């Protein structure tokens, strides 16, 4: 593993990044359509940085390896050198990676998140003009979903039905607690801790304050899972009320003290049971803003919310901890489209924009968001969107990328 001779690494000093003018940013191509959409994103990021900052700033890209490409080159889906490189670079742009279903292979994404302690998955969901969206209220959707990344059933603590470990757990539960499970039961644990919940809630609330968001909602199933998801929402309220009291007001306080009207300058903090939350984002999306969730709920909700505005082809995500971060598209590898130059690169392009915002290059980030929307609004789109229109010719991945770059240069 040899980093580029050009450029410098981002430093983390006293709780914030120190970003050089030529930062080394790592990238992982990914599997399936990953190489195509990641290449598109890198091209758009380079064009946006040049447009905004001229010759004063430039990204120095450093390829790292994970997934099938890494397995072919090094015999390992996630080489230790890749994790080391991600830590050296601090931030990484990552394409989608394949995880075989129902096999012994653990999710590479989950492994990276846990090893680098990327405890919050931040997923913006908003409507873009020109996108054929199925929801009546698509243009009212503007959400930031904060999904906890390291706990819950995604912690990977599970045992196969009939296996020695599962049978030992079954015997322990019977002996110590009188719980009866049949021997053919597969078992998984759902750990949710106070410390990890609170740091996640803290990041979401800080984001809401910094970006002048209106509402922070804790999504949970605490009415059933009282000691995990019930604890999650209780700990979330504790952070809001004990650490951010001057910025927030609860729903109960609004109703009892302010006549049902949210006071100016205050962030409304409330909670919704998970199944109701899904209904609410469909029927009343304007009532919601930042949504804070445990791991599994957040995975479900972010994909469902993306469908409201046209699908996950436009859905980016940022996985962030205190020091390290990687940005990625929410969608998968779509192997049947690999190499055909038909994939929509928008989610990966927007993930790159989130990465630029994360390192403080906000002007370039904002330009990319505008350029993607203006390009689609002008009728230039890939086949996943164009197929919903009668007279729109779909662009290839490369053609769409070039159209976005042309648009951002004109803005």
Order of alpha helices (4+ residues) and beta strands (2+ residues): beta-beta-beta-alpha-beta-alpha-alpha-beta-alpha-beta-beta-beta-alpha-beta-alpha-beta-alpha-beta-alpha-beta-alpha-beta-alpha-beta-beta-alpha-alpha-alpha-alpha
